[in-house]
Structure formats: structure tokens, C-alpha cells
Amino acid sequence: MSVRMMNRSRQLLVIPLNSGATLHLAPGEAAAGIDSIEVKNNATLQKMAQKGWVVWAETKEEGAAHTGSRRGRGR
């Protein structure tokens, strides 16, 4: 499963992922295709969610790095 994450705050968020990478989200920006392993048991991300700064939801898409539409792929 993958995760779609959105910045609900009014500031740039730098979100540490479990792999050691960081995700930079501008206010109102969303990122899709994040592996669910990156957010599982992530204390910093859970604190951000409790404060209402970030929300995420699992999606049915598999794999990471899907950030755009699928139009034109494979042609």
C-alpha cells in the first residue's frame, strides 16, 4: 500500500521518513505514492498529525514515486 500525505498548516513542513529521507511539503501541498512503511510508527509524523499540521490516508496504489497523472505513460 502507499500513502497520500497533505500539509494542512500555513508553513513549509519538513517531514522525516523512516528510511532517513525527508519530505518537504509547502502549505496545502500533497504528496502521493509514499510507501506505508515510511510513516508506520513515525513519532514525529504522529505529533504533526495530532497538531493538525499534516493528514495522510492509505491508497490502493502500489509502489512509490507516483506523483502525477497516468496519462501518456507507456505510449
PDB file of N, H, CA, C and O in Angstrom:
ATOM      1  N   MET A   1       0.834  -1.182   0.000  1.00  0.00           N
ATOM      2  CA  MET A   1       0.000   0.000   0.000  1.00  0.00           C
ATOM      3  C   MET A   1       0.878   1.244   0.000  1.00  0.00           C
ATOM      4  O   MET A   1       2.025   1.222   0.444  1.00  0.00           O
ATOM      5  N   SER A   2       0.318   2.300  -0.498  1.00  0.00           N
ATOM      6  H   SER A   2      -0.615   2.318  -0.859  1.00  0.00           H
ATOM      7  CA  SER A   2       1.025   3.569  -0.463  1.00  0.00           C
ATOM      8  C   SER A   2       0.167   4.586   0.290  1.00  0.00           C
ATOM      9  O   SER A   2      -0.997   4.334   0.603  1.00  0.00           O
ATOM     10  N   VAL A   3       0.763   5.718   0.565  1.00  0.00           N
ATOM     11  H   VAL A   3       1.709   5.922   0.311  1.00  0.00           H
ATOM     12  CA  VAL A   3       0.122   6.747   1.378  1.00  0.00           C
ATOM     13  C   VAL A   3       0.101   8.061   0.607  1.00  0.00           C
ATOM     14  O   VAL A   3       1.043   8.385  -0.116  1.00  0.00           O
ATOM     15  N   ARG A   4      -0.987   8.812   0.770  1.00  0.00           N
ATOM     16  H   ARG A   4      -1.753   8.549   1.357  1.00  0.00           H
ATOM     17  CA  ARG A   4      -1.087  10.170   0.245  1.00  0.00           C
ATOM     18  C   ARG A   4      -1.077  11.086   1.459  1.00  0.00           C
ATOM     19  O   ARG A   4      -1.871  10.906   2.382  1.00  0.00           O
ATOM     20  N   MET A   5      -0.177  12.071   1.462  1.00  0.00           N
ATOM     21  H   MET A   5       0.468  12.218   0.712  1.00  0.00           H
ATOM     22  CA  MET A   5       0.008  12.951   2.600  1.00  0.00           C
ATOM     23  C   MET A   5      -0.229  14.404   2.176  1.00  0.00           C
ATOM     24  O   MET A   5       0.136  14.799   1.068  1.00  0.00           O
ATOM     25  N   MET A   6      -0.847  15.203   3.069  1.00  0.00           N
ATOM     26  H   MET A   6      -1.143  14.882   3.969  1.00  0.00           H
ATOM     27  CA  MET A   6      -1.129  16.599   2.755  1.00  0.00           C
ATOM     28  C   MET A   6      -0.747  17.504   3.925  1.00  0.00           C
ATOM     29  O   MET A   6      -1.006  17.189   5.087  1.00  0.00           O
ATOM     30  N   ASN A   7      -0.120  18.642   3.590  1.00  0.00           N
ATOM     31  H   ASN A   7       0.091  18.898   2.646  1.00  0.00           H
ATOM     32  CA  ASN A   7       0.250  19.659   4.568  1.00  0.00           C
ATOM     33  C   ASN A   7      -0.964  20.554   4.806  1.00  0.00           C
ATOM     34  O   ASN A   7      -1.404  21.248   3.889  1.00  0.00           O
ATOM     35  N   ARG A   8      -1.502  20.548   6.003  1.00  0.00           N
ATOM     36  H   ARG A   8      -1.144  19.984   6.747  1.00  0.00           H
ATOM     37  CA  ARG A   8      -2.664  21.368   6.355  1.00  0.00           C
ATOM     38  C   ARG A   8      -2.262  22.650   7.095  1.00  0.00           C
ATOM     39  O   ARG A   8      -3.124  23.444   7.473  1.00  0.00           O
ATOM     40  N   SER A   9      -0.975  22.849   7.300  1.00  0.00           N
ATOM     41  H   SER A   9      -0.274  22.204   6.993  1.00  0.00           H
ATOM     42  CA  SER A   9      -0.506  24.024   8.039  1.00  0.00           C
ATOM     43  C   SER A   9      -0.305  25.208   7.097  1.00  0.00           C
ATOM     44  O   SER A   9      -0.546  25.111   5.893  1.00  0.00           O
ATOM     45  N   ARG A  10       0.134  26.311   7.660  1.00  0.00           N
ATOM     46  H   ARG A  10       0.330  26.390   8.638  1.00  0.00           H
ATOM     47  CA  ARG A  10       0.407  27.515   6.873  1.00  0.00           C
ATOM     48  C   ARG A  10       1.903  27.745   6.689  1.00  0.00           C
ATOM     49  O   ARG A  10       2.335  28.852   6.369  1.00  0.00           O
ATOM     50  N   GLN A  11       2.685  26.696   6.892  1.00  0.00           N
ATOM     51  H   GLN A  11       2.334  25.797   7.152  1.00  0.00           H
ATOM     52  CA  GLN A  11       4.139  26.816   6.764  1.00  0.00           C
ATOM     53  C   GLN A  11       4.702  25.591   6.064  1.00  0.00           C
ATOM     54  O   GLN A  11       4.040  24.557   5.971  1.00  0.00           O
ATOM     55  N   LEU A  12       5.918  25.715   5.575  1.00  0.00           N
ATOM     56  H   LEU A  12       6.455  26.555   5.650  1.00  0.00           H
ATOM     57  CA  LEU A  12       6.616  24.599   4.969  1.00  0.00           C
ATOM     58  C   LEU A  12       6.888  23.550   6.036  1.00  0.00           C
ATOM     59  O   LEU A  12       7.377  23.871   7.119  1.00  0.00           O
ATOM     60  N   LEU A  13       6.573  22.301   5.731  1.00  0.00           N
ATOM     61  H   LEU A  13       6.176  22.040   4.851  1.00  0.00           H
ATOM     62  CA  LEU A  13       6.864  21.219   6.668  1.00  0.00           C
ATOM     63  C   LEU A  13       7.981  20.353   6.103  1.00  0.00           C
ATOM     64  O   LEU A  13       7.974  19.998   4.924  1.00  0.00           O
ATOM     65  N   VAL A  14       8.928  20.021   6.951  1.00  0.00           N
ATOM     66  H   VAL A  14       8.934  20.309   7.909  1.00  0.00           H
ATOM     67  CA  VAL A  14       9.991  19.085   6.615  1.00  0.00           C
ATOM     68  C   VAL A  14       9.692  17.833   7.430  1.00  0.00           C
ATOM     69  O   VAL A  14       9.839  17.821   8.652  1.00  0.00           O
ATOM     70  N   ILE A  15       9.270  16.783   6.735  1.00  0.00           N
ATOM     71  H   ILE A  15       9.150  16.793   5.742  1.00  0.00           H
ATOM     72  CA  ILE A  15       8.791  15.576   7.388  1.00  0.00           C
ATOM     73  C   ILE A  15       9.844  14.475   7.271  1.00  0.00           C
ATOM     74  O   ILE A  15      10.172  14.052   6.162  1.00  0.00           O
ATOM     75  N   PRO A  16      10.374  14.009   8.394  1.00  0.00           N
ATOM     76  CA  PRO A  16      11.344  12.904   8.341  1.00  0.00           C
ATOM     77  C   PRO A  16      10.616  11.582   8.115  1.00  0.00           C
ATOM     78  O   PRO A  16       9.632  11.283   8.791  1.00  0.00           O
ATOM     79  N   LEU A  17      11.102  10.804   7.171  1.00  0.00           N
ATOM     80  H   LEU A  17      11.901  11.047   6.622  1.00  0.00           H
ATOM     81  CA  LEU A  17      10.528   9.496   6.890  1.00  0.00           C
ATOM     82  C   LEU A  17      11.383   8.417   7.551  1.00  0.00           C
ATOM     83  O   LEU A  17      12.537   8.668   7.897  1.00  0.00           O
ATOM     84  N   ASN A  18      10.836   7.242   7.724  1.00  0.00           N
ATOM     85  H   ASN A  18       9.898   7.038   7.443  1.00  0.00           H
ATOM     86  CA  ASN A  18      11.533   6.164   8.428  1.00  0.00           C
ATOM     87  C   ASN A  18      12.815   5.720   7.737  1.00  0.00           C
ATOM     88  O   ASN A  18      13.711   5.195   8.398  1.00  0.00           O
ATOM     89  N   SER A  19      12.927   5.917   6.424  1.00  0.00           N
ATOM     90  H   SER A  19      12.199   6.344   5.888  1.00  0.00           H
ATOM     91  CA  SER A  19      14.124   5.500   5.692  1.00  0.00           C
ATOM     92  C   SER A  19      15.288   6.464   5.889  1.00  0.00           C
ATOM     93  O   SER A  19      16.414   6.170   5.486  1.00  0.00           O
ATOM     94  N   GLY A  20      15.021   7.618   6.509  1.00  0.00           N
ATOM     95  H   GLY A  20      14.107   7.856   6.836  1.00  0.00           H
ATOM     96  CA  GLY A  20      16.053   8.631   6.683  1.00  0.00           C
ATOM     97  C   GLY A  20      15.901   9.777   5.698  1.00  0.00           C
ATOM     98  O   GLY A  20      16.534  10.821   5.858  1.00  0.00           O
ATOM     99  N   ALA A  21      15.075   9.596   4.687  1.00  0.00           N
ATOM    100  H   ALA A  21      14.560   8.748   4.557  1.00  0.00           H
ATOM    101  CA  ALA A  21      14.796  10.668   3.726  1.00  0.00           C
ATOM    102  C   ALA A  21      13.852  11.684   4.365  1.00  0.00           C
ATOM    103  O   ALA A  21      13.213  11.397   5.377  1.00  0.00           O
ATOM    104  N   THR A  22      13.772  12.866   3.769  1.00  0.00           N
ATOM    105  H   THR A  22      14.292  13.099   2.947  1.00  0.00           H
ATOM    106  CA  THR A  22      12.838  13.874   4.259  1.00  0.00           C
ATOM    107  C   THR A  22      11.915  14.296   3.136  1.00  0.00           C
ATOM    108  O   THR A  22      12.291  14.280   1.964  1.00  0.00           O
ATOM    109  N   LEU A  23      10.725  14.667   3.501  1.00  0.00           N
ATOM    110  H   LEU A  23      10.419  14.679   4.453  1.00  0.00           H
ATOM    111  CA  LEU A  23       9.716  15.129   2.556  1.00  0.00           C
ATOM    112  C   LEU A  23       9.423  16.584   2.871  1.00  0.00           C
ATOM    113  O   LEU A  23       9.104  16.920   4.011  1.00  0.00           O
ATOM    114  N   HIS A  24       9.530  17.455   1.865  1.00  0.00           N
ATOM    115  H   HIS A  24       9.789  17.181   0.939  1.00  0.00           H
ATOM    116  CA  HIS A  24       9.239  18.882   2.032  1.00  0.00           C
ATOM    117  C   HIS A  24       7.889  19.168   1.396  1.00  0.00           C
ATOM    118  O   HIS A  24       7.704  18.969   0.195  1.00  0.00           O
ATOM    119  N   LEU A  25       6.945  19.636   2.208  1.00  0.00           N
ATOM    120  H   LEU A  25       7.095  19.798   3.183  1.00  0.00           H
ATOM    121  CA  LEU A  25       5.616  19.959   1.705  1.00  0.00           C
ATOM    122  C   LEU A  25       5.294  21.423   1.988  1.00  0.00           C
ATOM    123  O   LEU A  25       5.346  21.871   3.133  1.00  0.00           O
ATOM    124  N   ALA A  26       4.962  22.157   0.936  1.00  0.00           N
ATOM    125  H   ALA A  26       4.919  21.793   0.006  1.00  0.00           H
ATOM    126  CA  ALA A  26       4.527  23.544   1.073  1.00  0.00           C
ATOM    127  C   ALA A  26       3.104  23.560   1.626  1.00  0.00           C
ATOM    128  O   ALA A  26       2.421  22.536   1.591  1.00  0.00           O
ATOM    129  N   PRO A  27       2.647  24.697   2.132  1.00  0.00           N
ATOM    130  CA  PRO A  27       1.276  24.780   2.651  1.00  0.00           C
ATOM    131  C   PRO A  27       0.256  24.360   1.589  1.00  0.00           C
ATOM    132  O   PRO A  27       0.263  24.870   0.469  1.00  0.00           O
ATOM    133  N   GLY A  28      -0.615  23.426   1.959  1.00  0.00           N
ATOM    134  H   GLY A  28      -0.620  23.011   2.869  1.00  0.00           H
ATOM    135  CA  GLY A  28      -1.650  22.945   1.054  1.00  0.00           C
ATOM    136  C   GLY A  28      -1.186  21.913   0.043  1.00  0.00           C
ATOM    137  O   GLY A  28      -2.006  21.379  -0.703  1.00  0.00           O
ATOM    138  N   GLU A  29       0.093  21.619  -0.003  1.00  0.00           N
ATOM    139  H   GLU A  29       0.760  22.053   0.603  1.00  0.00           H
ATOM    140  CA  GLU A  29       0.634  20.670  -0.978  1.00  0.00           C
ATOM    141  C   GLU A  29       0.395  19.232  -0.512  1.00  0.00           C
ATOM    142  O   GLU A  29       0.398  18.942   0.685  1.00  0.00           O
ATOM    143  N   ALA A  30       0.188  18.345  -1.483  1.00  0.00           N
ATOM    144  H   ALA A  30       0.186  18.581  -2.455  1.00  0.00           H
ATOM    145  CA  ALA A  30       0.002  16.931  -1.193  1.00  0.00           C
ATOM    146  C   ALA A  30       1.047  16.117  -1.938  1.00  0.00           C
ATOM    147  O   ALA A  30       1.502  16.506  -3.014  1.00  0.00           O
ATOM    148  N   ALA A  31       1.420  14.989  -1.359  1.00  0.00           N
ATOM    149  H   ALA A  31       1.050  14.674  -0.485  1.00  0.00           H
ATOM    150  CA  ALA A  31       2.353  14.056  -1.987  1.00  0.00           C
ATOM    151  C   ALA A  31       1.707  12.682  -1.967  1.00  0.00           C
ATOM    152  O   ALA A  31       1.169  12.254  -0.945  1.00  0.00           O
ATOM    153  N   ALA A  32       1.763  11.994  -3.096  1.00  0.00           N
ATOM    154  H   ALA A  32       2.200  12.342  -3.925  1.00  0.00           H
ATOM    155  CA  ALA A  32       1.176  10.658  -3.195  1.00  0.00           C
ATOM    156  C   ALA A  32       2.264   9.650  -3.517  1.00  0.00           C
ATOM    157  O   ALA A  32       3.357  10.016  -3.950  1.00  0.00           O
ATOM    158  N   GLY A  33       1.960   8.387  -3.302  1.00  0.00           N
ATOM    159  H   GLY A  33       1.072   8.090  -2.950  1.00  0.00           H
ATOM    160  CA  GLY A  33       2.874   7.322  -3.659  1.00  0.00           C
ATOM    161  C   GLY A  33       3.970   7.069  -2.647  1.00  0.00           C
ATOM    162  O   GLY A  33       5.008   6.503  -2.991  1.00  0.00           O
ATOM    163  N   ILE A  34       3.764   7.471  -1.417  1.00  0.00           N
ATOM    164  H   ILE A  34       2.921   7.931  -1.137  1.00  0.00           H
ATOM    165  CA  ILE A  34       4.745   7.234  -0.356  1.00  0.00           C
ATOM    166  C   ILE A  34       4.476   5.848   0.222  1.00  0.00           C
ATOM    167  O   ILE A  34       3.338   5.533   0.570  1.00  0.00           O
ATOM    168  N   ASP A  35       5.510   5.020   0.325  1.00  0.00           N
ATOM    169  H   ASP A  35       6.434   5.276   0.041  1.00  0.00           H
ATOM    170  CA  ASP A  35       5.331   3.686   0.896  1.00  0.00           C
ATOM    171  C   ASP A  35       4.818   3.794   2.326  1.00  0.00           C
ATOM    172  O   ASP A  35       5.278   4.637   3.096  1.00  0.00           O
ATOM    173  N   SER A  36       3.869   2.943   2.673  1.00  0.00           N
ATOM    174  H   SER A  36       3.495   2.259   2.047  1.00  0.00           H
ATOM    175  CA  SER A  36       3.289   2.995   4.017  1.00  0.00           C
ATOM    176  C   SER A  36       4.317   2.695   5.099  1.00  0.00           C
ATOM    177  O   SER A  36       4.145   3.109   6.246  1.00  0.00           O
ATOM    178  N   ILE A  37       5.380   1.982   4.751  1.00  0.00           N
ATOM    179  H   ILE A  37       5.520   1.645   3.820  1.00  0.00           H
ATOM    180  CA  ILE A  37       6.460   1.684   5.706  1.00  0.00           C
ATOM    181  C   ILE A  37       7.147   2.971   6.173  1.00  0.00           C
ATOM    182  O   ILE A  37       7.684   3.021   7.279  1.00  0.00           O
ATOM    183  N   GLU A  38       7.132   3.998   5.342  1.00  0.00           N
ATOM    184  H   GLU A  38       6.696   3.958   4.443  1.00  0.00           H
ATOM    185  CA  GLU A  38       7.786   5.274   5.670  1.00  0.00           C
ATOM    186  C   GLU A  38       7.078   6.020   6.801  1.00  0.00           C
ATOM    187  O   GLU A  38       7.705   6.831   7.483  1.00  0.00           O
ATOM    188  N   VAL A  39       5.779   5.762   7.016  1.00  0.00           N
ATOM    189  H   VAL A  39       5.269   5.103   6.462  1.00  0.00           H
ATOM    190  CA  VAL A  39       5.028   6.511   8.020  1.00  0.00           C
ATOM    191  C   VAL A  39       4.616   5.677   9.227  1.00  0.00           C
ATOM    192  O   VAL A  39       4.168   6.226  10.234  1.00  0.00           O
ATOM    193  N   LYS A  40       4.764   4.353   9.136  1.00  0.00           N
ATOM    194  H   LYS A  40       5.128   3.907   8.318  1.00  0.00           H
ATOM    195  CA  LYS A  40       4.381   3.479  10.246  1.00  0.00           C
ATOM    196  C   LYS A  40       5.261   3.731  11.461  1.00  0.00           C
ATOM    197  O   LYS A  40       6.487   3.745  11.352  1.00  0.00           O
ATOM    198  N   ASN A  41       4.640   3.930  12.617  1.00  0.00           N
ATOM    199  H   ASN A  41       3.644   3.919  12.705  1.00  0.00           H
ATOM    200  CA  ASN A  41       5.343   4.141  13.890  1.00  0.00           C
ATOM    201  C   ASN A  41       6.338   5.297  13.831  1.00  0.00           C
ATOM    202  O   ASN A  41       7.392   5.238  14.463  1.00  0.00           O
ATOM    203  N   ASN A  42       6.017   6.336  13.085  1.00  0.00           N
ATOM    204  H   ASN A  42       5.160   6.385  12.571  1.00  0.00           H
ATOM    205  CA  ASN A  42       6.870   7.516  12.965  1.00  0.00           C
ATOM    206  C   ASN A  42       6.380   8.545  13.990  1.00  0.00           C
ATOM    207  O   ASN A  42       5.370   9.214  13.771  1.00  0.00           O
ATOM    208  N   ALA A  43       7.092   8.665  15.094  1.00  0.00           N
ATOM    209  H   ALA A  43       7.913   8.121  15.272  1.00  0.00           H
ATOM    210  CA  ALA A  43       6.661   9.520  16.211  1.00  0.00           C
ATOM    211  C   ALA A  43       6.542  10.984  15.805  1.00  0.00           C
ATOM    212  O   ALA A  43       5.588  11.654  16.199  1.00  0.00           O
ATOM    213  N   THR A  44       7.489  11.489  15.028  1.00  0.00           N
ATOM    214  H   THR A  44       8.264  10.944  14.707  1.00  0.00           H
ATOM    215  CA  THR A  44       7.449  12.896  14.606  1.00  0.00           C
ATOM    216  C   THR A  44       6.226  13.167  13.753  1.00  0.00           C
ATOM    217  O   THR A  44       5.544  14.175  13.939  1.00  0.00           O
ATOM    218  N   LEU A  45       5.951  12.282  12.830  1.00  0.00           N
ATOM    219  H   LEU A  45       6.505  11.463  12.680  1.00  0.00           H
ATOM    220  CA  LEU A  45       4.790  12.439  11.958  1.00  0.00           C
ATOM    221  C   LEU A  45       3.490  12.338  12.748  1.00  0.00           C
ATOM    222  O   LEU A  45       2.534  13.056  12.454  1.00  0.00           O
ATOM    223  N   GLN A  46       3.441  11.470  13.731  1.00  0.00           N
ATOM    224  H   GLN A  46       4.217  10.887  13.970  1.00  0.00           H
ATOM    225  CA  GLN A  46       2.250  11.348  14.568  1.00  0.00           C
ATOM    226  C   GLN A  46       2.004  12.622  15.372  1.00  0.00           C
ATOM    227  O   GLN A  46       0.855  13.025  15.555  1.00  0.00           O
ATOM    228  N   LYS A  47       3.074  13.261  15.854  1.00  0.00           N
ATOM    229  H   LYS A  47       4.008  12.934  15.705  1.00  0.00           H
ATOM    230  CA  LYS A  47       2.933  14.528  16.581  1.00  0.00           C
ATOM    231  C   LYS A  47       2.413  15.621  15.658  1.00  0.00           C
ATOM    232  O   LYS A  47       1.563  16.421  16.050  1.00  0.00           O
ATOM    233  N   MET A  48       2.927  15.652  14.425  1.00  0.00           N
ATOM    234  H   MET A  48       3.617  15.002  14.107  1.00  0.00           H
ATOM    235  CA  MET A  48       2.456  16.638  13.446  1.00  0.00           C
ATOM    236  C   MET A  48       0.970  16.432  13.146  1.00  0.00           C
ATOM    237  O   MET A  48       0.227  17.401  12.989  1.00  0.00           O
ATOM    238  N   ALA A  49       0.542  15.182  13.068  1.00  0.00           N
ATOM    239  H   ALA A  49       1.146  14.395  13.196  1.00  0.00           H
ATOM    240  CA  ALA A  49      -0.863  14.870  12.806  1.00  0.00           C
ATOM    241  C   ALA A  49      -1.744  15.266  13.983  1.00  0.00           C
ATOM    242  O   ALA A  49      -2.850  15.768  13.783  1.00  0.00           O
ATOM    243  N   GLN A  50      -1.270  15.048  15.211  1.00  0.00           N
ATOM    244  H   GLN A  50      -0.371  14.641  15.374  1.00  0.00           H
ATOM    245  CA  GLN A  50      -2.034  15.428  16.401  1.00  0.00           C
ATOM    246  C   GLN A  50      -2.251  16.933  16.464  1.00  0.00           C
ATOM    247  O   GLN A  50      -3.288  17.394  16.941  1.00  0.00           O
ATOM    248  N   LYS A  51      -1.281  17.696  15.986  1.00  0.00           N
ATOM    249  H   LYS A  51      -0.438  17.322  15.598  1.00  0.00           H
ATOM    250  CA  LYS A  51      -1.395  19.155  15.967  1.00  0.00           C
ATOM    251  C   LYS A  51      -2.232  19.653  14.794  1.00  0.00           C
ATOM    252  O   LYS A  51      -2.557  20.838  14.716  1.00  0.00           O
ATOM    253  N   GLY A  52      -2.582  18.740  13.878  1.00  0.00           N
ATOM    254  H   GLY A  52      -2.319  17.777  13.942  1.00  0.00           H
ATOM    255  CA  GLY A  52      -3.400  19.114  12.731  1.00  0.00           C
ATOM    256  C   GLY A  52      -2.603  19.678  11.573  1.00  0.00           C
ATOM    257  O   GLY A  52      -3.179  20.248  10.647  1.00  0.00           O
ATOM    258  N   TRP A  53      -1.296  19.530  11.610  1.00  0.00           N
ATOM    259  H   TRP A  53      -0.828  19.067  12.363  1.00  0.00           H
ATOM    260  CA  TRP A  53      -0.445  20.089  10.564  1.00  0.00           C
ATOM    261  C   TRP A  53      -0.444  19.235   9.309  1.00  0.00           C
ATOM    262  O   TRP A  53      -0.312  19.753   8.200  1.00  0.00           O
ATOM    263  N   VAL A  54      -0.590  17.930   9.480  1.00  0.00           N
ATOM    264  H   VAL A  54      -0.698  17.509  10.380  1.00  0.00           H
ATOM    265  CA  VAL A  54      -0.495  17.015   8.343  1.00  0.00           C
ATOM    266  C   VAL A  54      -1.551  15.923   8.488  1.00  0.00           C
ATOM    267  O   VAL A  54      -1.878  15.502   9.598  1.00  0.00           O
ATOM    268  N   VAL A  55      -2.080  15.472   7.351  1.00  0.00           N
ATOM    269  H   VAL A  55      -1.814  15.814   6.449  1.00  0.00           H
ATOM    270  CA  VAL A  55      -3.003  14.335   7.319  1.00  0.00           C
ATOM    271  C   VAL A  55      -2.510  13.368   6.259  1.00  0.00           C
ATOM    272  O   VAL A  55      -1.887  13.771   5.277  1.00  0.00           O
ATOM    273  N   TRP A  56      -2.793  12.086   6.464  1.00  0.00           N
ATOM    274  H   TRP A  56      -3.298  11.758   7.262  1.00  0.00           H
ATOM    275  CA  TRP A  56      -2.438  11.114   5.443  1.00  0.00           C
ATOM    276  C   TRP A  56      -3.490  10.023   5.402  1.00  0.00           C
ATOM    277  O   TRP A  56      -4.204   9.774   6.374  1.00  0.00           O
ATOM    278  N   ALA A  57      -3.563   9.383   4.248  1.00  0.00           N
ATOM    279  H   ALA A  57      -2.983   9.585   3.459  1.00  0.00           H
ATOM    280  CA  ALA A  57      -4.503   8.286   4.051  1.00  0.00           C
ATOM    281  C   ALA A  57      -3.863   7.248   3.151  1.00  0.00           C
ATOM    282  O   ALA A  57      -3.126   7.584   2.224  1.00  0.00           O
ATOM    283  N   GLU A  58      -4.147   5.982   3.428  1.00  0.00           N
ATOM    284  H   GLU A  58      -4.745   5.709   4.181  1.00  0.00           H
ATOM    285  CA  GLU A  58      -3.618   4.918   2.581  1.00  0.00           C
ATOM    286  C   GLU A  58      -4.425   4.836   1.296  1.00  0.00           C
ATOM    287  O   GLU A  58      -5.644   5.005   1.297  1.00  0.00           O
ATOM    288  N   THR A  59      -3.728   4.575   0.207  1.00  0.00           N
ATOM    289  H   THR A  59      -2.738   4.437   0.206  1.00  0.00           H
ATOM    290  CA  THR A  59      -4.370   4.413  -1.090  1.00  0.00           C
ATOM    291  C   THR A  59      -4.108   3.008  -1.594  1.00  0.00           C
ATOM    292  O   THR A  59      -3.280   2.294  -1.030  1.00  0.00           O
ATOM    293  N   LYS A  60      -4.792   2.605  -2.637  1.00  0.00           N
ATOM    294  H   LYS A  60      -5.465   3.185  -3.095  1.00  0.00           H
ATOM    295  CA  LYS A  60      -4.638   1.253  -3.173  1.00  0.00           C
ATOM    296  C   LYS A  60      -3.464   1.125  -4.130  1.00  0.00           C
ATOM    297  O   LYS A  60      -3.087   0.013  -4.499  1.00  0.00           O
ATOM    298  N   GLU A  61      -2.882   2.244  -4.538  1.00  0.00           N
ATOM    299  H   GLU A  61      -3.189   3.147  -4.239  1.00  0.00           H
ATOM    300  CA  GLU A  61      -1.762   2.195  -5.474  1.00  0.00           C
ATOM    301  C   GLU A  61      -0.570   1.541  -4.817  1.00  0.00           C
ATOM    302  O   GLU A  61      -0.274   1.797  -3.650  1.00  0.00           O
ATOM    303  N   GLU A  62       0.118   0.691  -5.568  1.00  0.00           N
ATOM    304  H   GLU A  62      -0.121   0.483  -6.516  1.00  0.00           H
ATOM    305  CA  GLU A  62       1.317   0.028  -5.074  1.00  0.00           C
ATOM    306  C   GLU A  62       2.543   0.809  -5.491  1.00  0.00           C
ATOM    307  O   GLU A  62       2.530   1.494  -6.514  1.00  0.00           O
ATOM    308  N   GLY A  63       3.603   0.711  -4.704  1.00  0.00           N
ATOM    309  H   GLY A  63       3.613   0.155  -3.873  1.00  0.00           H
ATOM    310  CA  GLY A  63       4.879   1.313  -5.077  1.00  0.00           C
ATOM    311  C   GLY A  63       4.966   2.770  -4.741  1.00  0.00           C
ATOM    312  O   GLY A  63       3.978   3.415  -4.390  1.00  0.00           O
ATOM    313  N   ALA A  64       6.192   3.285  -4.857  1.00  0.00           N
ATOM    314  H   ALA A  64       6.995   2.760  -5.142  1.00  0.00           H
ATOM    315  CA  ALA A  64       6.456   4.675  -4.509  1.00  0.00           C
ATOM    316  C   ALA A  64       6.698   5.503  -5.745  1.00  0.00           C
ATOM    317  O   ALA A  64       6.789   4.985  -6.858  1.00  0.00           O
ATOM    318  N   ALA A  65       6.799   6.793  -5.530  1.00  0.00           N
ATOM    319  H   ALA A  65       6.724   7.214  -4.626  1.00  0.00           H
ATOM    320  CA  ALA A  65       7.190   7.775  -6.538  1.00  0.00           C
ATOM    321  C   ALA A  65       6.126   8.052  -7.576  1.00  0.00           C
ATOM    322  O   ALA A  65       6.456   8.536  -8.658  1.00  0.00           O
ATOM    323  N   HIS A  66       4.868   7.768  -7.298  1.00  0.00           N
ATOM    324  H   HIS A  66       4.601   7.374  -6.418  1.00  0.00           H
ATOM    325  CA  HIS A  66       3.812   8.192  -8.212  1.00  0.00           C
ATOM    326  C   HIS A  66       3.311   9.545  -7.744  1.00  0.00           C
ATOM    327  O   HIS A  66       2.647   9.648  -6.712  1.00  0.00           O
ATOM    328  N   THR A  67       3.629  10.578  -8.500  1.00  0.00           N
ATOM    329  H   THR A  67       4.168  10.495  -9.338  1.00  0.00           H
ATOM    330  CA  THR A  67       3.244  11.921  -8.066  1.00  0.00           C
ATOM    331  C   THR A  67       2.405  12.647  -9.104  1.00  0.00           C
ATOM    332  O   THR A  67       1.951  13.763  -8.849  1.00  0.00           O
ATOM    333  N   GLY A  68       2.191  12.050 -10.258  1.00  0.00           N
ATOM    334  H   GLY A  68       2.560  11.144 -10.464  1.00  0.00           H
ATOM    335  CA  GLY A  68       1.428  12.732 -11.294  1.00  0.00           C
ATOM    336  C   GLY A  68       0.342  11.851 -11.851  1.00  0.00           C
ATOM    337  O   GLY A  68       0.044  10.789 -11.303  1.00  0.00           O
ATOM    338  N   SER A  69      -0.251  12.295 -12.948  1.00  0.00           N
ATOM    339  H   SER A  69      -0.009  13.157 -13.392  1.00  0.00           H
ATOM    340  CA  SER A  69      -1.305  11.510 -13.560  1.00  0.00           C
ATOM    341  C   SER A  69      -0.696  10.384 -14.384  1.00  0.00           C
ATOM    342  O   SER A  69       0.499  10.392 -14.680  1.00  0.00           O
ATOM    343  N   ARG A  70      -1.517   9.431 -14.746  1.00  0.00           N
ATOM    344  H   ARG A  70      -2.488   9.425 -14.506  1.00  0.00           H
ATOM    345  CA  ARG A  70      -1.043   8.291 -15.510  1.00  0.00           C
ATOM    346  C   ARG A  70      -1.214   8.495 -17.007  1.00  0.00           C
ATOM    347  O   ARG A  70      -0.857   7.605 -17.779  1.00  0.00           O
ATOM    348  N   ARG A  71      -1.729   9.590 -17.432  1.00  0.00           N
ATOM    349  H   ARG A  71      -2.020  10.312 -16.805  1.00  0.00           H
ATOM    350  CA  ARG A  71      -1.923   9.820 -18.860  1.00  0.00           C
ATOM    351  C   ARG A  71      -0.611   9.811 -19.591  1.00  0.00           C
ATOM    352  O   ARG A  71       0.373  10.405 -19.151  1.00  0.00           O
ATOM    353  N   GLY A  72      -0.607   9.127 -20.717  1.00  0.00           N
ATOM    354  H   GLY A  72      -1.406   8.644 -21.074  1.00  0.00           H
ATOM    355  CA  GLY A  72       0.563   9.132 -21.579  1.00  0.00           C
ATOM    356  C   GLY A  72       1.647   8.162 -21.174  1.00  0.00           C
ATOM    357  O   GLY A  72       2.639   8.022 -21.888  1.00  0.00           O
ATOM    358  N   ARG A  73       1.491   7.492 -20.059  1.00  0.00           N
ATOM    359  H   ARG A  73       0.685   7.606 -19.478  1.00  0.00           H
ATOM    360  CA  ARG A  73       2.536   6.537 -19.653  1.00  0.00           C
ATOM    361  C   ARG A  73       2.439   5.286 -20.505  1.00  0.00           C
ATOM    362  O   ARG A  73       1.348   4.784 -20.774  1.00  0.00           O
ATOM    363  N   GLY A  74       3.579   4.794 -20.920  1.00  0.00           N
ATOM    364  H   GLY A  74       4.466   5.201 -20.701  1.00  0.00           H
ATOM    365  CA  GLY A  74       3.639   3.552 -21.665  1.00  0.00           C
ATOM    366  C   GLY A  74       3.319   3.682 -23.127  1.00  0.00           C
ATOM    367  O   GLY A  74       3.118   2.675 -23.806  1.00  0.00           O
ATOM    368  N   ARG A  75       3.268   4.869 -23.621  1.00  0.00           N
ATOM    369  H   ARG A  75       3.432   5.687 -23.070  1.00  0.00           H
ATOM    370  CA  ARG A  75       2.969   5.070 -25.055  1.00  0.00           C
ATOM    371  C   ARG A  75       4.189   5.407 -25.801  1.00  0.00           C
ATOM    372  O   ARG A  75       4.134   5.611 -27.014  1.00  0.00           O
TER     373      ARG A  75
END
